[in-house]
């Protein structure tokens, strides 16, 4: 779960936190990272899609090669 206080939003903090979280997985060559975002939260979807994610059912799959 990633959360950023309203005063600090739209500064790239959530993107940086997610990048730091998936970096060790990429280093270990993990082929799949699964993330979930509320379907009504367009910002969360856009953030994960920016990492190359794809919508899969009710969740978003982030595949890093």
VMD Tcl script that draws the C-alpha trace (Angstrom):
set ca {
  {0.00 0.00 0.00}
  {1.33 3.38 -0.97}
  {-0.11 6.55 0.44}
  {0.98 10.15 0.17}
  {-0.50 12.97 2.22}
  {-2.50 15.51 0.21}
  {0.05 18.28 0.75}
  {2.75 16.13 -0.91}
  {0.78 14.67 -3.81}
  {1.60 15.30 -7.48}
  {5.33 15.52 -6.75}
  {6.34 12.03 -7.89}
  {6.61 10.57 -4.39}
  {4.27 7.63 -5.01}
  {6.13 6.79 -8.24}
  {9.46 6.89 -6.38}
  {8.14 4.67 -3.58}
  {6.80 2.08 -6.01}
  {10.06 2.15 -8.00}
  {12.03 1.50 -4.81}
  {9.69 -1.36 -3.88}
  {9.99 -3.17 -7.22}
  {13.73 -2.53 -7.79}
  {14.88 -5.54 -5.68}
  {12.39 -7.75 -7.53}
  {13.75 -6.60 -10.88}
  {17.30 -7.31 -9.67}
  {16.23 -10.88 -8.81}
  {14.64 -11.17 -12.27}
  {11.14 -11.71 -10.90}
  {8.96 -11.83 -14.02}
  {5.70 -10.70 -12.42}
  {4.64 -8.21 -9.80}
  {0.95 -7.95 -9.00}
  {-0.54 -4.71 -7.74}
  {-4.11 -3.84 -6.90}
  {-5.78 -0.48 -7.33}
  {-9.36 0.60 -6.75}
  {-11.13 0.69 -10.11}
  {-12.52 4.14 -9.30}
  {-9.06 5.60 -8.62}
  {-7.89 6.84 -12.02}
  {-4.67 8.27 -10.60}
  {-3.61 4.88 -9.20}
  {-4.35 3.20 -12.51}
  {-2.38 5.83 -14.41}
  {0.54 5.49 -12.01}
  {0.74 1.71 -12.39}
  {0.18 1.86 -16.14}
  {3.18 4.20 -16.29}
  {5.26 1.29 -15.02}
  {3.99 -0.89 -17.86}
  {1.15 -2.58 -16.01}
  {-1.91 -4.07 -17.63}
  {-5.42 -4.53 -16.29}
  {-6.23 -8.15 -15.53}
  {-9.71 -8.71 -14.18}
  {-10.14 -6.63 -11.06}
  {-6.42 -6.04 -10.55}
  {-3.46 -4.66 -12.42}
  {-0.48 -6.83 -13.36}
  {2.92 -5.23 -13.59}
  {5.32 -7.30 -15.69}
  {8.95 -6.23 -15.66}
  {11.45 -7.92 -17.96}
}
mol new
graphics top color blue
foreach p $ca { graphics top sphere $p radius 0.5 }
foreach p [lrange $ca 0 end-1] q [lrange $ca 1 end] { graphics top cylinder $p $q radius 0.2 }
display resetview
